[in-house]
Every structure is written in C-alpha cells, then in structure tokens.
Amino acid sequence: MSWTARLAELNVELPEVAAPVAAYVPAVRTGQLVFTSGQLPFVKGTLAATGKVGGDISPEEAKAHARTCALNALAAVDALVGLDSVVRVVKLVGFVASAEGFTGQPAVINGASDLLGEVFGEAGRHARAAVGVSELPLGAPVEVELIVEIGE
C-alpha cells in the first residue's frame, strides 16, 4: 500500500504547504534525504494557537498541535518529492514553548510521533528530540521538523 493510500484509509488529508514566514523553503532534498523546515501548527494559513504549554495551552492541546505540525511537515515532503517516495522517517525534532516548570515535552511531541507511526508503520519509527524552549516563532506552542529518507 502506498503512503498516500494509507492516509486515505486513515481519513487524513494533507494540508496545503504552509507558506514560509521568513527567508527559507519548506523542505530541501540532498541525496536520499529530505529535511523539512520547522513547521508550526498552521491550519488553512492561520496559526491554530499561541501560548506556552503548561500555562495557556494544556499538554493535551499541545499534543494535537504537534500532530498538525507533523501533517504540515508531511505536506512539505509531499510537495517536494511525493509522499510515496518516502522509505522511512529518520528523525523528528520537536520544540515545545514551555511555561516555567513544564517538563512534559516528550508526551507533547508524541502527537507528531504517533501520527508518523499511524501512517508509516515500522518505517515511521524514528530517532527524536523533544526540546523545551522559552519562545517559538509567532508565539506558537509547538514546532516540528522532519528528516526522511526517500527511494531512488
């Protein structure tokens, strides 16, 4: 089964590629790897939420926003090389705008990791970092970037 068919089976649609908010491109290919730029939780061109996790944003809400970020990253991959060319997800890096004392970053970024597992199965298992930060662009609560390997 193709990854595109798997998305359809899951009733998940890739969004339009989020427009860059500064001087960069959504994704770059080098050799057999595609690196996405950090993706914020944009939905139809609008940032879905602002605030800090563990403060204004609950961890559960942030987990859903991390999933949205991952969908945006997959859209960037799809636009560049086609989603069905992905062989495996190599690495996910997630950033969580954290209120003071919040230490649940790994659970928040599971929103992105879980999506990748649903879509890619074993090929979606990846190395990962979940980092707490004081601020993210535009006040976003989460940001996700991906590295994927593609076939020849």
C-alpha positions as CSV (number, residue, x, y, z in Angstrom):
1,M,0.0,0.0,0.0
2,S,1.2,3.5,-0.8
3,W,1.6,6.1,1.9
4,T,-1.0,8.2,0.1
5,A,-3.4,5.3,0.2
6,R,-2.7,4.8,3.9
7,L,-3.5,8.5,4.6
8,A,-6.8,8.0,2.8
9,E,-7.5,4.8,4.8
10,L,-6.9,6.8,7.9
11,N,-9.2,9.6,6.6
12,V,-6.4,12.1,6.9
13,E,-5.8,14.8,4.3
14,L,-2.5,16.6,3.9
15,P,-2.9,20.3,4.1
16,E,-1.6,22.9,1.7
17,V,2.1,23.5,2.3
18,A,2.4,26.3,4.9
19,A,3.9,29.4,3.5
20,P,7.3,30.3,4.9
21,V,7.2,33.2,7.5
22,A,10.8,34.2,6.7
23,A,13.7,33.6,4.3
24,Y,13.6,29.8,3.9
25,V,11.9,27.0,1.9
26,P,9.6,24.4,3.4
27,A,11.8,21.4,2.5
28,V,15.2,20.6,0.9
29,R,16.4,17.4,-0.6
30,T,20.1,16.3,-0.5
31,G,20.9,12.9,-1.8
32,Q,18.3,10.4,-0.4
33,L,17.3,12.7,2.5
34,V,14.6,15.4,2.8
35,F,14.9,17.9,5.6
36,T,11.8,20.0,6.4
37,S,12.0,23.4,7.9
38,G,10.3,23.7,11.3
39,Q,6.6,23.5,10.9
40,L,4.2,25.4,13.1
41,P,0.5,24.3,13.7
42,F,-0.9,26.3,10.8
43,V,-4.4,25.3,9.7
44,K,-5.6,26.8,6.4
45,G,-3.0,29.6,6.7
46,T,-3.8,30.5,10.3
47,L,-1.8,29.7,13.4
48,A,-4.1,27.3,15.4
49,A,-3.0,28.6,18.8
50,T,-0.5,30.7,20.7
51,G,0.9,30.4,24.2
52,K,3.0,28.3,26.4
53,V,2.4,24.6,27.2
54,G,1.7,24.1,30.8
55,G,0.4,27.6,31.0
56,D,-2.1,28.9,28.4
57,I,-2.0,25.6,26.5
58,S,-2.7,22.2,28.0
59,P,-0.4,19.3,27.2
60,E,-3.3,17.5,25.5
61,E,-4.0,20.6,23.3
62,A,-0.3,20.9,22.5
63,K,-0.1,17.2,21.6
64,A,-2.9,17.8,19.0
65,H,-1.0,20.8,17.7
66,A,2.2,18.7,17.4
67,R,0.2,16.3,15.2
68,T,-0.8,19.3,13.0
69,C,2.8,20.3,12.7
70,A,3.7,16.8,11.6
71,L,1.0,16.9,8.9
72,N,2.4,20.2,7.7
73,A,5.8,18.6,7.5
74,L,4.5,15.7,5.5
75,A,2.8,18.2,3.2
76,A,6.2,19.8,2.6
77,V,7.8,16.4,1.8
78,D,4.9,15.6,-0.5
79,A,5.2,18.8,-2.4
80,L,8.9,18.4,-2.9
81,V,9.3,14.7,-3.7
82,G,5.9,13.0,-3.3
83,L,4.9,11.2,-0.1
84,D,5.1,7.8,-1.8
85,S,8.8,8.2,-2.3
86,V,9.4,8.0,1.4
87,V,11.3,4.9,2.5
88,R,11.4,5.8,6.2
89,V,11.2,8.6,8.7
90,V,14.7,9.1,10.1
91,K,14.4,11.8,12.7
92,L,11.8,14.1,14.2
93,V,12.8,17.2,16.2
94,G,10.1,18.8,18.3
95,F,10.2,22.1,20.1
96,V,7.7,23.0,22.9
97,A,7.2,26.6,24.1
98,S,7.1,25.7,27.8
99,A,5.8,27.5,30.8
100,E,8.2,27.6,33.7
101,G,8.4,24.2,35.4
102,F,6.8,22.3,32.5
103,T,8.7,19.1,31.8
104,G,6.3,17.1,29.7
105,Q,7.8,17.8,26.3
106,P,8.2,14.1,25.2
107,A,4.4,13.5,25.7
108,V,3.6,16.6,23.7
109,I,5.8,15.6,20.8
110,N,4.2,12.1,20.9
111,G,1.4,13.8,18.9
112,A,3.7,14.0,15.9
113,S,5.4,10.6,16.6
114,D,2.1,8.8,16.9
115,L,0.9,10.2,13.5
116,L,4.1,9.0,11.8
117,G,3.6,5.6,13.3
118,E,-0.1,5.5,12.1
119,V,0.9,6.5,8.6
120,F,4.2,4.7,8.0
121,G,4.0,1.8,10.5
122,E,7.5,0.3,11.2
123,A,9.0,2.8,8.6
124,G,7.7,5.6,10.8
125,R,9.8,4.6,13.8
126,H,12.4,7.4,14.2
127,A,15.1,9.0,16.3
128,R,13.8,12.0,18.1
129,A,14.4,15.1,20.2
130,A,11.8,16.9,22.3
131,V,13.1,20.2,23.5
132,G,11.6,22.8,25.8
133,V,12.1,26.4,24.7
134,S,11.1,29.8,26.1
135,E,9.6,31.1,22.8
136,L,8.7,29.9,19.3
137,P,8.1,32.0,16.2
138,L,4.8,33.9,16.2
139,G,4.1,32.7,19.7
140,A,3.4,29.1,18.6
141,P,3.1,26.4,21.3
142,V,5.0,23.7,19.2
143,E,7.2,23.3,16.2
144,V,8.2,20.1,14.4
145,E,10.8,19.3,11.8
146,L,11.4,16.0,10.0
147,I,14.2,14.2,8.2
148,V,13.0,11.4,5.9
149,E,14.8,9.0,3.6
150,I,13.4,8.7,0.1
151,G,13.9,6.0,-2.5
152,E,15.8,6.4,-5.7
